[in-house]
Amino acid sequence: MTNANKCNWNKRTAAVHGGTRRSQYGEVSEAMFLTQAFVYDTAEAAEQRFIKSGPDEFIYARYGNPTNRMFEDRLAALEGTEDAFACASGMAAVNGALMALTKAGDHVVSSRALFGSCLYVLEDILGRFGVEITLVDGTDNAAWEAAIREDTSVVFLEAISNPTLEVIDLAHVVKLAHAKGALVVVDNAMPTPVFSYATRLGADLVVYSTTKHVDGQGRMLGGAICGSRELIRGPIETYVKHTGGAINPFAAWTHLKALETMDLRVRTQAESAMQIAEALAGHDKLSDMRYPQHPSHPEHAIAMQQSPSGGTVLAIEVKGGKDACFRFLNALEIFTISNNFADSKSIATHPATTTHQRLPQEQKDTLGISDGLVRLSIGLEDVEDLIRDLERGLNAV
Ligand SMILES: Cc1ncc(COP(=O)(O)O)c(C=O)c1O
């Protein structure tokens, strides 16, 4: 029994009930089907299942599983897409989307400010298989226009870049791409599924690291690709199921339970992020503070046109370089020093020496990954405590 089709629900209802499939026992909480394969009553039934599986029929967990399917249907209902495919991690989803849609000789245009692993997939993997990549400054509308060509097949971007929080004018890029017949793939980690605008503004595929706000509690890796049924059950499913990128049912089940509270968590974290942005703006120990919802953000106008919220992450630049920055980090008592974001625990990350350590200095300079840059992921703690903690850190600079 499934209620996957009730997509006229508002997001908060979809996040709790979307895609629920009940077994014959009528369980309230979603069942976790920890099974690799499925049995058939007869040899004929097995043959039929392999000829064509119905939407509630499964063959092997790498291809699909009832728990995974609930998670996919729930996330698609939230994102407002026809379908979704759940992956083992955000990178399995990014890699799956890009590999499924490209072939040797294709041209891909992407924003330059990308998470390091996304850059690796584009430049090293796709490049190795003969796909031409053009990287542009994602905030420069004219640069997109100049780069997208008649033979461009895919346009890829992080809607809000990690860690520098550059905001892209998505409607503009979608219009340019679609005019040339290219598909737009959006990595939507930063805008969050709660405040997502990618599908509304015309993205063809919306990719999530569900490790981030969906799990949101530092436990499970996961990812998902959301889009039309034609793309998801066509090239995406075919590529991911044959190359082993599917999510495991335990992660899908954990994500299903996490979706029930995601809206509450993310809204609270985003409200705290805005209060922290206000507290830190113009601070004399900082040379920069970036938060899309704060009026000082360079792309504030387009950010607010696209989304009601700036999300759960801020970027600050501590004056005095690496030493000063490390004094700040080491004095924090509530923020943990780590490299993830979107956790219910607040996290401070120094990208130049961790997530982006391997980038050549020239590339760090182009991307704005300075020695003073810190990414602050705002959790669910009391916001006044968080502000006091940041003050404590800055006093140590
Ligand atoms: C923008 C972005 N995309 C993709 C990923 C990859 O996600 P995962 O770690 O779940 O593979 C990350 C992880 O930090 C990210 O920040």
The ligand as an ORCA input file, in Angstrom:
! r2SCAN-3c Opt
* xyz 0 1
  C      28.262     20.917     -2.306
  C      28.513     19.488     -1.990
  N      28.209     18.558     -2.894
  C      28.422     17.246     -2.647
  C      28.979     16.829     -1.459
  C      29.231     15.374     -1.255
  O      28.377     14.797     -0.346
  P      28.723     13.407      0.399
  O      29.785     13.703      1.401
  O      27.418     12.982      0.970
  O      29.214     12.467     -0.657
  C      29.317     17.765     -0.490
  C      29.925     17.322      0.793
  O      30.416     18.089      1.583
  C      29.082     19.132     -0.762
  O      29.409     20.084      0.124
*
